Amino acid sequence: MLSATWNPHRSYTDSAPWSFSTSTLSAERSKPASGERAGVGEREGAPGEVHTKRVGTTPAPRSPGGYAPGVLVLLPPSETKADGGKGAPLDLGALSFPELNPVRAKLTDALVELAGDVPASLSTLGISARQADEVTRNAQLCTSPTMPALRRYTGVLYDALDVRGFTRAGLAKAQRRLAVTSALFGVVSATDPIPAYRLSGGNTVPALGTVRGLWKPVLEPVLREVEGLVIDLRSGTYAAFAKLRPDAVTVRVVTEDARGNRTTVSHFNKAYKGKLAAVLATSRSEPSTVEQLLRVVSNAGLTVERTGEHALELLTG
């Protein structure tokens, strides 16, 4: 059982945009205009506080009671990330799953140091000189502003997820149910405050080795202990970071041609995973079995078929 690590029933209010203190993740109520939709809020530092480096690995206080079983949807990250943010610089103690902080710290320090050598950084990250601004992002990992993970990641999947379009009630559920795998942080919750960065699951970091090799020994035990219904929407690269429990539900997005042949198309794969994540994040019911999961997805208008005991295929079109 995960005690004080990931709590899908952390106490949130349904009607407030989100702001965060420096030591705890807490929601503060404001008065929205009639019909206003909520966005995922920013984490703000204490007045006058200046952060110049990542803080150590002591976790921030969490809601009492430890982990309460529920739905956890694991998403892949995106290479593209939003700029800016209004939150205080990176504080590893404010992230979920504090067991991962030692590896997070190693990777953060390594990327910041590597950024001092731009050609080496470009080579390590597998990017071109035209993307040198990504190296700048890594150089500023410990000083740049943060924003909640669901707002930091962008691209096809996150456009389809469309968290900014969630109602306040839906947003509160999403913050309990969604988590994102990450080459730099292992896995983060929807509201974890993170900076913009560049690191991919297939990269090899000098003196540390492959990102996959770093994460697998520590991430796998953590994720296998998560209780409740786990829905795995990770891409192959990030699925290799950790095997989940045997009863975790995997979803394959497929496109069917006129002959009935089914194939995976990258763009549709990402878009439909985003749509599915939105359905699961905001559903009024909280499925605990594959049968209940099928019902929730079908009722939302998506076409899904069960292809194994814990395997589903989601059809596009």
C-alpha positions in Angstrom: 0.0 0.0 0.0 1.4 3.4 -0.9 1.4 5.6 2.1 1.7 9.3 1.6 2.8 9.0 -2.0 -0.1 9.1 -4.5 -3.5 9.9 -3.2 -6.3 9.9 -5.9 -8.7 11.2 -3.2 -6.6 14.1 -2.0 -8.9 16.8 -0.7 -9.8 19.3 -3.4 -12.7 21.7 -3.8 -14.8 21.6 -7.0 -15.3 25.3 -7.4 -11.8 26.9 -7.2 -9.0 27.5 -9.5 -5.8 26.1 -8.0 -3.0 27.8 -6.2 -0.3 26.1 -4.1 1.7 27.0 -1.0 5.3 26.2 -0.8 4.9 23.3 1.6 1.6 21.7 0.7 -0.7 21.2 -2.2 -3.9 23.0 -1.2 -6.8 24.4 -3.1 -7.9 28.0 -2.3 -11.4 29.1 -3.2 -12.2 32.1 -5.4 -15.5 33.3 -6.8 -15.8 32.4 -10.5 -18.1 34.3 -12.9 -21.2 32.5 -13.8 -20.6 29.6 -16.2 -16.8 30.0 -15.9 -14.7 27.0 -16.7 -11.7 26.1 -14.7 -8.1 25.7 -15.9 -5.4 23.8 -14.0 -3.9 26.3 -11.6 -0.4 27.4 -10.9 1.8 26.7 -7.9 2.9 29.9 -6.3 5.9 30.4 -3.9 5.5 32.2 -0.6 5.7 36.0 -0.8 9.2 37.1 -1.0 10.7 33.6 -1.2 13.4 33.2 -3.9 14.4 29.7 -5.1 17.8 29.4 -6.7 18.1 25.6 -6.9 16.0 22.5 -6.6 15.1 21.7 -3.0 16.1 18.4 -1.5 14.2 15.1 -1.4 12.0 15.5 1.7 8.4 15.1 0.6 5.8 17.8 1.3 3.0 16.9 3.8 0.2 14.9 2.2 -3.4 14.2 3.0 -3.7 11.8 5.9 -4.8 8.2 5.4 -2.3 7.3 2.7 -3.5 5.9 -0.6 -7.1 5.3 -1.3 -7.9 3.0 -4.2 -9.5 4.6 -7.2 -8.9 5.0 -11.0 -5.4 5.9 -12.1 -4.9 6.6 -15.8 -1.2 6.6 -16.8 -0.5 9.0 -19.8 2.7 9.3 -21.8 4.5 12.7 -21.8 5.0 14.9 -24.8 8.2 16.2 -26.4 6.7 19.6 -26.7 6.0 21.6 -23.5 4.4 24.9 -22.7 6.7 27.8 -21.9 6.6 29.8 -18.7 4.5 29.3 -15.6 3.7 31.3 -12.5 4.9 28.7 -9.9 8.0 28.8 -7.8 11.1 26.9 -9.2 11.4 23.2 -9.0 11.0 21.7 -5.5 11.2 17.9 -5.6 9.6 17.8 -2.2 6.4 19.0 -3.7 6.1 16.2 -6.2 4.0 13.0 -5.8 5.8 9.7 -5.4 8.8 10.9 -3.2 10.4 7.5 -3.5 11.5 8.6 -6.9 13.3 11.8 -5.7 16.8 10.4 -5.6 16.7 9.5 -9.3 14.9 12.8 -10.1 17.8 14.7 -8.4 20.5 12.8 -10.2 18.9 13.4 -13.6 18.2 17.1 -12.8 21.8 17.7 -11.8 23.1 15.8 -14.8 21.0 17.8 -17.3 21.9 21.2 -15.7 25.6 20.3 -15.8 25.4 18.9 -19.4 23.7 22.1 -20.6 27.0 23.9 -20.1 28.2 22.0 -23.2 25.7 22.8 -25.9 27.1 20.4 -28.6 27.2 17.5 -26.1 23.6 18.3 -25.0 22.3 18.4 -28.5 24.0 15.0 -29.1 22.7 13.5 -25.9 19.1 14.7 -26.4 19.1 13.7 -30.1 18.1 17.2 -31.3 19.5 19.7 -33.9 21.2 23.0 -33.4 17.9 24.7 -34.3 16.5 23.3 -31.1 19.2 24.8 -28.9 16.6 26.6 -26.8 15.8 23.1 -25.4 19.3 23.1 -23.9 18.6 26.5 -22.4 15.5 25.0 -20.8 17.6 22.3 -19.2 20.2 24.9 -18.0 17.4 26.7 -16.1 15.7 23.6 -14.6 16.3 24.7 -11.1 15.4 28.4 -11.6 12.7 28.6 -14.2 9.0 28.8 -13.2 6.8 25.8 -12.9 3.2 24.9 -13.8 1.0 21.9 -13.2 1.9 18.9 -15.3 -1.4 18.8 -17.2 -0.7 22.3 -18.4 3.0 21.8 -19.1 2.6 19.0 -21.6 1.2 19.9 -25.0 0.7 18.2 -28.4 -1.9 16.0 -30.0 -2.8 13.9 -27.0 -3.1 16.9 -24.6 -5.0 18.9 -27.2 -7.6 16.1 -27.3 -7.6 15.8 -23.5 -8.5 19.6 -23.5 -8.2 20.1 -19.7 -9.0 23.7 -20.1 -12.5 22.7 -21.3 -13.3 20.7 -18.1 -16.0 21.8 -15.8 -14.8 22.4 -12.2 -16.3 19.1 -11.1 -14.6 17.3 -14.0 -11.3 19.1 -13.2 -11.4 17.9 -9.6 -11.8 14.3 -10.8 -9.0 14.7 -13.3 -6.6 15.9 -10.7 -7.3 12.7 -8.7 -7.2 10.2 -11.6 -4.5 11.3 -14.1 -0.8 10.8 -13.9 1.9 11.4 -16.5 5.0 9.3 -17.0 8.2 11.3 -17.5 11.8 10.7 -18.5 12.9 13.3 -16.0 10.5 12.7 -13.1 9.5 9.1 -13.5 5.8 9.8 -13.0 4.0 12.9 -11.9 0.4 13.7 -10.8 -1.8 16.1 -12.7 -1.1 19.0 -10.4 2.6 18.4 -9.7 4.5 21.6 -10.4 7.2 21.1 -13.0 9.4 23.2 -15.2 9.8 23.0 -19.0 12.6 20.5 -19.8 13.9 18.3 -22.6 14.7 14.6 -22.0 13.2 11.6 -23.8 12.7 8.1 -22.7 15.2 6.8 -25.3 18.0 9.1 -24.3 21.3 8.0 -22.6 22.7 10.5 -20.1 26.5 10.7 -19.7 27.8 9.0 -16.5 24.3 7.8 -15.7 23.3 5.5 -18.5 20.0 5.0 -20.3 17.0 6.8 -18.9 15.1 3.5 -19.0 17.8 1.7 -17.1 17.7 4.4 -14.4 14.0 4.3 -13.9 13.1 0.6 -14.2 14.5 -0.6 -10.8 12.8 2.2 -8.8 9.7 3.1 -10.8 8.4 -0.5 -11.3 8.0 -1.3 -7.6 6.2 2.0 -7.0 3.7 1.6 -9.8 3.0 -2.1 -9.1 1.9 -1.2 -5.6 -0.8 1.3 -6.8 -4.2 0.0 -5.9 -7.5 0.3 -7.7 -8.1 0.2 -11.5 -5.0 1.2 -13.5 -5.5 2.1 -17.1 -2.2 2.1 -19.1 -2.1 4.6 -22.0 1.6 4.9 -22.1 3.5 4.7 -25.3 5.9 1.8 -25.9 9.0 3.8 -24.8 7.5 4.7 -21.5 5.8 1.4 -20.9 9.3 -0.1 -20.9 10.1 2.0 -17.8 8.0 -0.2 -15.6 5.8 -3.3 -15.8 2.5 -2.7 -14.1 0.4 -5.2 -12.1 -1.0 -8.1 -14.3 -4.5 -6.7 -13.9 -3.7 -3.2 -15.3 -5.8 -2.5 -18.3 -3.9 -1.8 -21.6 -5.6 0.0 -24.5 -4.5 -0.2 -28.1 -5.9 2.4 -30.5 -6.6 1.0 -33.9 -8.0 2.2 -37.3 -10.0 -0.4 -39.3 -9.9 -0.4 -43.1 -12.6 -1.5 -45.5 -11.4 -5.1 -45.3 -11.5 -5.2 -41.5 -7.7 -5.0 -41.0 -6.7 -3.0 -38.0 -3.6 -0.9 -37.7 -2.2 1.8 -35.4 -1.8 5.2 -36.8 0.4 7.5 -34.7 -1.7 10.7 -35.0 -5.0 9.0 -34.3 -3.4 6.9 -31.5 -2.5 10.1 -29.6 -5.7 11.9 -30.3 -7.9 9.0 -29.3 -5.9 8.3 -26.1 -6.5 12.0 -25.2 -10.2 11.6 -25.8 -10.3 8.4 -23.8 -8.3 10.1 -20.9 -10.8 12.9 -20.9 -13.7 10.5 -20.6 -12.1 8.5 -17.8 -10.9 11.7 -16.0 -14.3 13.3 -15.8 -16.7 10.4 -15.6 -19.2 10.7 -12.8 -18.8 7.0 -12.1 -15.6 5.5 -11.0 -15.2 2.1 -12.6 -13.5 -0.7 -10.6 -13.7 -3.5 -13.2 -13.1 -3.9 -16.9 -16.8 -4.4 -17.5 -17.6 -1.1 -15.8 -14.8 0.6 -17.7 -16.2 -0.7 -21.0 -19.6 0.7 -20.0 -18.2 4.2 -19.1 -16.3 4.4 -22.4 -19.1 3.2 -24.6 -21.6 5.5 -22.9 -19.3 8.4 -23.9 -19.7 7.5 -27.6 -16.3 5.8 -28.1 -16.1 2.4 -29.8 -14.2 0.0 -27.7 -13.8 -3.8 -27.7 -12.4 -6.2 -25.2 -9.6 -8.3 -26.8 -8.3 -10.0 -23.7 -8.9 -10.3 -19.9 -7.3 -6.9 -19.3 -6.8 -5.6 -22.9 -9.0 -3.3 -24.9 -9.0 -1.9 -28.5 -10.3 1.6 -29.1 -11.4 2.1 -32.7 -11.0 5.4 -34.4 -13.6 7.0 -36.7 
